[in-house]
């Protein structure tokens, strides 16, 4: 083999002569314009008629050609991508698959056109590879391609001129408005918001019969966008501007509500996010804002989204912060509120135009009118052709013997065709159809069928001709078809429209770095903490005590109340003589009410503090030096007043009385020197004496004798009565052998004034005369009138009318009394 000579070679003379000098600027200008034209018309901008970009249109058309209807099985996405790329769209499989994925995502499209099976991605993660997913046409895609084989749209050659593809789809759905569009071309871009199908169709139907309808008329049907992910659109001025000019902006906001996420804390629960905002992005921005001190009052943010309950982001609010104010700053500093810029750019007759609502609807309505007109012409032509053949068959059947004889006498088909045309006055198409006819069609039954078909064809031809001749009838037909589409594929509105932001978005001032703004924190306003008989704890909106208008609470009775402030601290006192510190701000707040409050919205005290086995909460204690001394009474007859302000600063729980073995606290209340200490024993002895007879002691003291008890007796009530108003004594007698809570007993209500005072450490006076079968007080209560009793389930129980005689027997009760308050 001869070697090729090395070194530089002189190009042939003919090659050198073909070198052409060109101007670089002119070449760049021409090439850039060709590139821009390709991007604008073949890639980035949708057609205003069907709302699809070329790749999307080719996907739907090819899936229809493949027979991937909604009632058929899914096929591999790779197969669809391969067919589309090989036949219609030779621009790479990645672009085709990305477009198909978007057509299948319910959070991206208001009405998905592809039914995807598998991982088609989320707002935070991309889809799986096409070899792992499957797809078929969604039901709505059938309406987009319906009638495409009836010459309703123009077909153009594909990239290699071997196949034909539709220039636009028939689009019985106003896809551009319903699903919106987004794309970046050269020198222009489009960003269109999704809308509700039912609303858009209603506006289009109005426009069909009223082509000169104003924007206000159309906005009665289409008040604003309807986003796939729901949420709220705040401020409709930008929406109207976009509908009028094709350009505008509006704000989208997440759907949030305040809930109790724990017994002590409230949280903000997000169930809907703004359009195209994912939960991971929101949580990431929240964490960044907390670290940068832009967001305050947030304890935690958790994504609890699942397939069964849908989206659920829980943002836990720190104690002492107003959840509504925290939500306001979240709207300002996180994607929980986003701006959507509308730029309605689409191709109209091959030219990019910016369209308002009226223009968008007009283009689609005109397209549907043209599709219906072309479809009617196509069907009219096909029916005329069929009627022509049917008429020829009927002629042949009437004289079938002669037809057979003519055919048998002919030498070939051409001669037979010519003789049939001559003898029976048939056209060439009729004669050819008779020659190809099977003999079984020549029965008497076939003749009846042909006559029926002829009559039906005549009616259909007349209807089609009337439709094409009457513009009003054509528009009415199009309007009816639009209504059918809306009824078939329409869904209720998901997005809430608000004229303005209201007070929520602007309720709090912008937080300063390093400190929480005052509007974010719960004000340290006066309030009352209330404890119910069933162990519910809550705070009121103000420090006004519950009114006593004679009506009993629907749920419970109050056994303790304490005036404090919203950002203060209180203590709960237990039967073990312990005080457990509790911040007031962590308690659920009850709405203001003039009636006796119901604590059904409160939290169980057992969920707020940790109790030992068998330990119960008896009452509430103030922890400031300004509070009166705390009085405690034990079952063994011991009383104690704790020194005010003797509270450990570095502990959340401590003991306030040294109890003897077997003893426990049965009552607790704040006692001023002028108040009366009241003790009631199980043998019905009642003793009351001035509180100043019990000198205040330190926390470690064991108290002093309060009442002298008979052998076997114990204190069943210990409390304080002030002179602020009338008080009542309620005693319930029963058998000491009965199980607690099983015996109804007999109750007696007596004015407190009927009992004379005695000195501390004495035996007191009898408060209840036992009847046969009764040997003990199973419950006693002394407090401000009127007294209210409840059963174990919180149901109200009627007590006897007050009896001024203190040494009397009680009245039997219908059910056991759980508590009196």
Secondary structure, DSSP 8 states (H G I E B T S, - for coil): ------S-----HHHHHT-----HHHHHHHHHHHHHHHHIIIIIS-BTTT---HHHHHHHHHHHHTT--TTS--EEHHHHHHHHHHHT--S-HHHHHHHHHHHH-TTT-SS-SEEEES----SSS----TTT-EEEE-HHHHHHHTTTTTT-S-EEE-TTSSSEEESS---SS-HHHHH-EEEE-SS-EEEE----HHHHHHHHHHHHH-TT--HHHHHHH--S---TT--EEE-SHHHHHHHHHSEEEEEEE-EEEEEESSSS-EEEEEEE--TT--HHHHHHHHHHHHHTTSS-SEEEEEE--BTTTB--EEEEE-TTB-HHHHHHHHHHHSTTEEEEEEE-EEEETTEEEE--HHHHHHHHHHHHHHHHHHHHHHHHHHHHHHHHHHHHHHHHHHTHHHHHHHHHH-SSHHHHHHHHHHHS---HHHHHHHHT--GGGGSHHHHHHHHHHHHHHHHHHHHHHHHHH-HHHHHHHHHHHHHHHHHHH-----SEEESS-TTTTTSS----TTS--GGGB----EEEEEEETTSEEEE-SSS------S---SS--EEEEEEEETT-EEEEEETTSEEEEEEGGGS-B----SS---GGGSEEHHHHS---TT--EEEEEE-STTS--EEEEETTSEEEEE-TT---SS-SEEESS---TT--EEEEEE--TTSEEEEEETTSEEEEEEGGGS-EE-TT---EE-----TT--EEEEEEE-TTS-EEEEEEEE-TTS-TTT---EEEEEEGGGS----TTS--EE-----TT--EEEEEEEEESS--EE-TTS-EE------S-SS---EE-SS---EE-
